[in-house]
């Protein structure tokens, strides 16, 4: 089984990755290829560098390149993929018959509150920057950019994360039994 997660910043994707990893799925990310590329160039993997690095790799290798590289590294292994951000990545991953895309949803106010609590490096420190990043990531200007809205439209399932972690776990356990 290959499970992909998509969703906005601080929607709960990392929590679900942890949950699926505890079920025995290998934990990977389309960003792994970007991180390797940045390391080769001697660039720190900041949020901005990851976004621009992803754009550059997509311009060079095509819009599905990150997922294609990930599939090569997995060699059929069962895994959960964190943070799928483009329709072309979904298209590449659908080459595996066992691929399922899950969108993790939470409203903007709740995600902003979570983002402030987690204090992850690279997270915006003010609401205006957060909203601006959301807008930039929602729709791509070209095939190299992120397109979270179009990617979410391709989801096989949605998991609403509008409550506690326990609520989220209950929802994903129900979904897991369906898969």
N, C-alpha and C positions, 0 to 999 in steps of 0.2 A: 504494500500500500504506500502511496505517495500522497501526502496531504500538504497542500499549499495554503498559506494564510495571507490574506490581504486586509487592509484596513488603515484607517487614519492613525496619526501619531497618538500614542497613549490610549489606544482603544482596547488593549489587552492582549495583543498578539504574543508578546513574550511570555505572558502567563500561560497561554494555551500551548506554546512551544514547550514549556516546562512540563505541562500536563501530558502531552503526547510523548515526550521523551521518557517520562516515567513509565509509560506503557510499552517502552522498548523501541520506539522509532528513533532513528539517528537524527540529530539536530543539525540542520544546515540553513544557509541563507544565500540568496542570490548575491548579496553583498560580499560574500567570501571572495569571489573573483576580483571584485573591486579592491578589497583590502590587500590582496596579494599584489595586484598591479601597483597600488600606491606604495607598498613596501619596497617593491623593486625600484621605484622612482625616488625613494627616500622621503615620501610625503606622509605626514601624520594623518591618520584616518579620522579626521573631524567629520561632522555631519555634512558640512559644505563640501569638503573634499570628496566624500563618498558620493554625493549627488552629482558633482561635476565629473568625477571619475566614471560613474555609471554612464553619463551622457557621452563621454569620450569613447568608452568601450563600445557603446551602441553605434556611434557614428562609424567606428572602424570595422566592427564585426557584424553589424546588423542589429535590429531591435530586439531579437530574441537571444542574443549572444550569452547573456549572463545565465539564463536557464539552460542553454545548450551546454555550456561548460559544466554546470552543476550536474546535469544528467550524465555526462561523461564520467565525472568523478564518482557518482553513486553506483554505476554499473548494476542497476536493477535492485539495489538495496532499498529496504523500507525506510522512509524518512518523513520528517515534517520540515517544511520549508518556511522560514520566517520571511515576511515582508515582500511579497510579490507585488510589483509596482507598475507593470505594463501589460497590455493585452498580448503583445508578442511573446512575453515570457510565459503567459498562460498557454498560448498556442503551442510553444515548444514543449511545455510540460505535458500537454494533452497527447503527445506522441506515446506516452505510457498509458496503457489501458486502465491502470489502477490509480490514476491521478484524480484527486478531488480538490476543488478550490472552495475554501471557507472564508467568507467575509466576516470580520469581527467589527461590530458596530457599537458606538457609544456617542452620545451627543457632545457637542463642542464644549459646553460649560463643564461637564463632568471630565472630559479629557484634559481640559486646561487645569482643573484642580489636581488631577492625578499627576500631570506633568510637573506641576510645582512641587508636589510632595516627593516625587521620585528623585528630582535633582540630578538627572543624568547629564553628563558632560555633553555639551552641544545643544541641549534643549534651550529654546528661547526663554529669556528672563522676563519678557513683557508680553502682554496679551496682543498688542498690535503686531509684533513680529510673528507670534504664533499664528495669527489669522492670515498674515501675508504668506507665510510658508504653506499653510493649508491651501490657499488659492493657487499658488505656484505648482503644487504637487497634484492638484485635482485634474487639470487638463494639460496635456502636452502641447507645446508649440510645434513640435516636429516628432518624428519617430524615435529620437534619442532621449526625449524627456519622459518624466514620470506622468502617468495618467491613471490616478487612483479611481476616479469615477468610472471610467470605461472598464477598468480591471474589475471593480466591484460588480459591475453589470454582468460579468461572466461567471460569477460565483454559483456553485452548485447548492450551497447552503449559506445561511446567515446565522450568526450567533449574536444575540443582543447582550451587551455587557453594560447594563445600566444599574447594577446593584452591587452586592458584595462579591468577593472572590468565591464564596460558597455558592452564591446564585450562579455565577459563571461556570463553576465546576459542575453543578447539577445540569446545566444546559448542555455542556459538552459531553457529559456522561450519557445523556439521552441521545445525542447525535452519534456518539461512538457506538451505541447499541444498534443504531440504524445502519451504520457503515459496515 
